[in-house]
Amino acid sequence: MVRPTPLHKHPGFNVRLGFVPLLDSAPLIVARELGLFDAEGLDVELVREGSWASLRDKVSFGLLDGGHMLAPMPLSMSLATDRPKVPVVVGMVLSRNGNGITLSARLHHELTHSATDLENPIATARALIRVARGRGEPIRLASVAPWSSHDLQLRDWLASAGPDAEKHVQIIPVSPIQMVDAFRSNTIEGCCVGEPWNSLLEYEKLGHILHSGHQIWQNAPEKVLGMRADWTEQHDVMHRHLLRALLAACQWLDNPHNHRLLRDILARPEYLGEQINVLDNHPYSLFHPRLHQHFFRHSANFPWLSQAHWLATRLTLRGQLGPVDGAMVRQVVRPDLFRNAAASMGIDAPVIDSKTEGRHQLPFTLSGRYGPVDVASDRLLGEHLHDWLADNPMATPNKEASRTKTATKSRPQ
């Protein structure tokens, strides 16, 4: 069995990074445990947080330099309208997919016996609303935070049932580590949460995975590395070394031969803890195939401006951000920083910063600096397309526009 690289502690550049105990915190944990941070001259302290709000607040007050963040979180922090802005920079995506919409055993049973196609998210959303109407009271569901990818995916799924669908559902925030207890106490009847919590809910026979986030938006950016903007400005070289270490960790994570060692590492009490041990008895162990979680392949780590802008439009739609233009997104998401770090490792990246989101039902290729680059599919629920014109060199912030429309037919770009 492959063993972690022995750590020879030496004085290095100190960085404090926060994480929430989820499977997709693995890039930070692996980079530390395999000595990848050490190899880049970084002394990284990982700080486990019980909730996303706690991580956000500690970054805001400078108690953490950055960390493992929900993809919409840096946008919410940097462009906030309801609290002081805290500029955050995203230089890479840490993972894609991995969220699940899990319903209680009882509610899943009701949908199963309603003659609904359980593979069709729009059909199941409509069936859920019919159940709520039949009860005469809202169904209570949970997401991990109002400004999370989970919340946006859950609301986009429900909205596919019609404009008044959310009137029949109550969505409350529940920390990932409290999700199992919330199901057990019947506080909620469903949730959208990241792994390993969907698999644990299934293992405990408390719920069933109905849909994956991948069915709402294929290969959506799930977690990113978010760093305080003032930190990146002062430590641009060390930021590049940080990106290099995490890129190496993501590449290691996509090798299935490493997953047994990964499980052993994650089960340590300072990381995910012993609750992950029960997944040894789960048919799929760490990675549930329905959730399509991955860390490196198909240019997973590239931070697309168009994807950040789509997330910003969802936050605006939900009243969590004001209008957002291209210049504002470019302050937060930095493909240039990614290209710099990746090129130093011989990893190519697309030469463009944005694309039409929702157009591609299959992996495809784009031009990189050194040749073709593989890119993952990006289909959106309901065949929506999201065009962003910010790659037009003639565009200025006040001329840039986005348009979301329904595609009549998805086709390769």
N, C-alpha and C positions, 0 to 999 in steps of 0.2 A: 504494500500500500504506500502511496506517495505520502511523504511526511512534510510538514511545514518547514520552511527554511529556518534553521536555528537563528534566533535573534541575538545579536551581539550589541547590546545597548551602547550607544555613543551619543555625545552631545549633538543635537541637530536643531533644525529650525522648528520651533514648537507651533503646532496648530491644534485648536480645539474644535472638534466637529461633533455635532449632535446627530442622533439617529433614534428612530422609533422602532421597537422590536418587531420587524416584519421581515419576511423572506427577502424582500428587495433591498434591505439594508446590507445584504451580503457583500457588495463591492467594497464598502468601507471596512467591514470586518475582515474580509479575506486579504485586503491590501495590508492591513496591520499584522495579521497573524502569519502571513507568508513572507513578511519582511520587505514588501514592495515599497512601502513608505520609507523604510530605512535605506533602501537602495537609492532612493531619490534625495537622500539627505534630510528627510523630514521626521520629526518626532511628533507623531500624531496621537492626541488623547481623544478617545471616543467616549462620548457622554450619552448614556441611555436616558431617553425621555419617555414619560408615560403617555404623552399626548402630543398632537401636532401643535396645539395652542401653546404648550409649554416650550417646545422647540422654537416656535416663532418668536415668543416673547424673549427668550434668552439670547437669540440672535439680535433682536431689536435693541436690547440693552447692552450688547457687547460682551455678554458672558460667554458666548460662543462666536467663533469666527465664521461659521457656516455649518453646512451639513447636508444630510440626506433629506430632500424636501419633495413634497407633492409638486407635480409639474405646474399647477396654477399658483402655487404659494409665492414664488418670487414676484410674479406679476401683481398679486394681491398686496404684497408688502411694499413694493416699489411704487405702485400707482394708486395707493389707498386714497379713498375719499372720506372715510369715516374714522380715521386715526392718523397719527403722524406717519409720514412716508419714511420707510427705511430702504434705501436703494440696495438691491441685491443683484448680483451678476450670475448668469448661468453659462458655464463654459462647456457643459456636456450633459447628456442624458445618461442616467445610470441604469435604467431598465425600461422595458416596454411590456405592456399587458400585465396580467397577474391579478386583476380585480374580478370578483364574482358577485352576482346578484343572487343571494341565497334567501330562500323563504323557509318559514317554519314548516315542520312536517305536516301540520294541519292545513295550513294555507296551500302548500304544494299539492296536498291530496285533493283539495277543492278544485284547483285548476286542472289537475289530472283527470278528474271526472266531469269536466265541463265541455268535453268534445273540442278542446282547444289544441292547436298544433304547438306543442311545447318548444319546438325548434324555431318558431317564428316570434321574434321579440315584439313585434307590433301586435300580433294576435294575443300574446300573453298579457301585454299591457292592457288591452281592451277587456280581456277576461277578468283581470284583477279589479278593474274599475267596476265591472258588473257585480262582482262579489261584494265590493264596498257598498254599492247602491242597494243591493239586496239586504245587507245588514242594517242599512240606515245610519251608519256611522263610519268615520274615516278609518282606514287601515294604517297602523303606525309602523313606519319603516325607519331605518337608521342609516346615516352615512357618518364617516369619521370626522368631518368638519364641513361647515358651510362652503368654504372656498377650496374644496378638494376635488380631485378628478373623480372620486367616487360619487360625490354629491352631483356633479355635472352629468355623469353618465346615468345615474339613477333618474335624474329629472328629465334628461333627454329621452330615456326609455319610456317614462310615464307620459311625457308630452306627445309621444307618437300615438297615444290612444285618443287624442283630441284636445282642444284648447282648454276645456274645463276639468281635465283629468286630475290635476293636482288638488282640486277642491275635495276630492274623495280620499286623499292620502295625507297623513301627517308625517313629516320627516324631521327627526330629531338627531342631534349629534351624539355619538357614542364612541369613546376611545376604542381602538382595535382590541386592546387587551381586556376590555370589559364586555366585548360583544357576546362571548359565550354565556356569561352570567346574565346578560340582558335577555337572551333567548330563553335561558333556563327559568327565569322569573316571569316570563311572558310579558315583559315590558315592551317588547317589539315582536313583530311577526315576520320581519325580513330586514335585509340590510344589503348595502354594497360596501364591501371591505376587501382588503388585500390579503394575500396568503401569509401565513398558513391558516388563517382563521376560517375561511370557507371549508377547507379540508377538515379542520378540527370540528366544525359544526356538523359536518356529515359523519365523521367518525363517532361523535357523541350521540348520533341519531337525533339531533335537535333540529336539523334542517337539511334541505337539499339544494344544491346549486341549480338554479333555473337557467341563468345566462351568464356568459362571461362579458367583461368589459370589451373584449375583442369583437363581440357581436354588435356593440354600439359604435365603436370606432376601432377599426383594425389597426393593431400595432401603435396604439396611442402612446405618447411619452407618459410614463407613469411616475417615476422618481427622477429627480435631477440633482446635480450638485449645485447648491446655491451658496454663494459666498458674499459676505458684506462687500459692497462696492468699494468702500474706503480701504478695506483690507487688500483687495485685488490691485488697487491703484498703487498702494505702497509696496506690495510684494508680488509684482507681476512675474518675476522669474520663478519664485516658489509656487505660484499658482500653476505655472506650466508644469512643474515637477509633480504637483498634486494631481493634475489631469493625467499625466503619464502613468503614475502609479495606479490610478483607478481604471484607466484603459486596460492595463495589463491584468488587473483583477477581473474585469468584465470578460476579457478573452478567456481567462482560466475558468470562469463560471459556466461558460457555454459548452465546456467539455464534460459530457456525462460521466466519464471515468473519474472525475473529481468530486462527484456528488456525495459519495459516502464520507469522504473526509470533510466535506462541507457540512454535512449533518452533524458530525462530531463537534466541529467548531461552533456551529450555531447553538448547540445544546448547552453550551457553557452558561452559567448563571448570569454572567455580565452581559450576555448577548440576548438570545431568545429564551433561553432557559429550558428546563427539562420537559415542559409541555410538548416540545417538538418531538420528544422521544416516542410519543404514541403514534406518530406517523410511520414508524417502522412497521406497524400493523395495518397501515392504510394501503390499499392496492397500488397507489401511485407514489408512495413515499413523499418526497419533498415537492415535486413539480407535477401538479394536476394537469393532464394533457388538454383538458377543455379550456384552460386559462391562458395557454400560449405564452407563458412568461419566458422572456429571454433577455440577455444582457449585452450581446456584442454583434451577432450576425446581422446581415442586411443593413449595415450602417446604423445599428441601433443607437449608437452614442451621439450621432450628429444632431445638434440642436437646430431644428428647422424654425425659421422665423414664421413661416405660414402656419405651422402647428401651434406656436405660441399665440399667434394672432387669433386662431380659431378658439383657443381656450379663453382668450381675453373677451371675445364676442359672447361666449357663454356666460362669463362672469358679469358682463354688462347686461345681458338679457335677464339675469337673475337679480339685478339691482345691486351687485356687489362692487362694480366698478363703473366709472363714467365712460364716455366714449374714448376709445383707444385708437391711435393712428400708428403708422409704421415707425415713425421716429421714436415714439414711446417704447414700442416693443424692442427696437434696436438698442435701447439703453440697458435692457435687462438681458436679452438673449444674444450671445456673442459667438456666432459661427467662426469668426476670425480667430478667436482664442483656441477653439477646438482644432482648427486646421493647423495652427502653429504647433500645438502639442502632438497631434497625430502624425504630422509629417516628420517630426523628429524621431518617431518610432517606425517609420516606413509604412504607416497606415494612410491610405488615400481617403479622400472625402469628396462629395459633390462640389462642383465649382459654383453652383447656384445656391442661394440662401433660402429660397422658397419655391413651392410648387403648388399645383392645384390639389388640395386635400379632398379625398373622396373619390378620385378618378380611377384608382388602380385597385382591382380586385385580386391581383396576383403580384408577386415580386417582379421588379423591373430593373432596368439599368439606366444610369445617367452618366454623363461625362464627369470624370474626375481629373485631377491635374495630371495624372500619369496614365490614365486609361479608363475603361468602363468601371463603374462602381455599382454594386448591387444595393438595391433599396427595397424595403419591405412594402407590402400593400398597405393601403390607407382608406379603404372603403368606409363610408359613414352610413349609419342607420337611415333608411328611407331614401337611399341613393342621392343624398345631398352632395353638392359640390361647394367647396369654399375656395374662391379665387382671391388672391391677394396680389396687387400690382406693384409691390414694393421693390421687385427686382428690376423694374423699368428704370434705366439710368436717368430718364427725363422726369421721373416722378419727384415731387417734393412732398413734405409731410401733409400740406393742405390739399394736394392733388391726389394723394394716394387714396385708394378706395378698396373696399372689400365687398364682395357680393356672395351671398349664399343662395343657391338655387337647387331645385330638384332636377337631377339628371334624367334624361330620357333613356340613356344607355351609357353604361360605364365602358370606357375603352382605354387601351394603353396610351400613355402620353407619347 
